[in-house]
Amino acid sequence: MSALLEVSANAFQLLAFRRGLVSLVAPVSGLYPAVTVLLARVVLSERMGRSQVVGLAIALAGLVLIAVG
């Protein structure tokens, strides 16, 4: 099952690189660790440290700035 998800993720990433702006797709795909942190918070009810919250906020702000500008 995980191999199927991995292949699907790679296929969608390749499709995004081909159809979208690389300047938007690359930073978004580079934030996969942030998704892991958020999933751990939602699914496992893990606590987020102050540095994790600040890091996620900065990453989100950076994505917004890239998308706008």
N, C-alpha and C positions, 0 to 999 in steps of 0.2 A: 504494500500500500504506500509506504513512504517513497519507494522508488518511482511509483506512478506520479505522486505529487511533485517530486523533484524534477522529473522530466517535464511535467506540465508547467512548472514554474519557469524552467529554462526556456521552454517554447514561448511562453507569454512574454518573457523578458526580451527574447530575440525579436518577437513581433513588435513590441513597444519600441525597440531601437530602430527598427526598419520604418515604422509609421509615425513615430513621434519625434519630438526634438530631443536630441541627445543631451542638450543642456538641462532638460527637465527629467529625462528618464534616468540618467546616471545617478544624480543625487538621491532620487527616490529609491532606486534599487540598492543604493549604498546604505540605506537606513534599515536594512533588515534586522539588525540587532535591536533597534527600537521596538519593532514589532514583537520580538521575543520578550522584551521587558514588559510590554503592555499585556501580552497574553499571559505571562506569569502573574501579573496583577489581577487580571480578570478571572482566569481559569483556576489558578492555584491560590488566590487570595494572598499573595505575597506582598509584603510591605515594600514600598519604594523609598529609597534613601533620598536625602535632599539633593545630592549630586545627580542622581538619576532623574529627578523631576526637573532640575535646572537644565540638564543635558537634553532631555526631550523637548523642553520649551525652546531652547536655542536652536535645535534641529528643526523644529516646526517653523520657527520664525525665519530661519534660513530658506526653507522651502517656499514660504510665502514670498519672500523677497526675490527669489529666483523666478517664481511664477509671474510676479507682477512686473518685474523689470526686465 
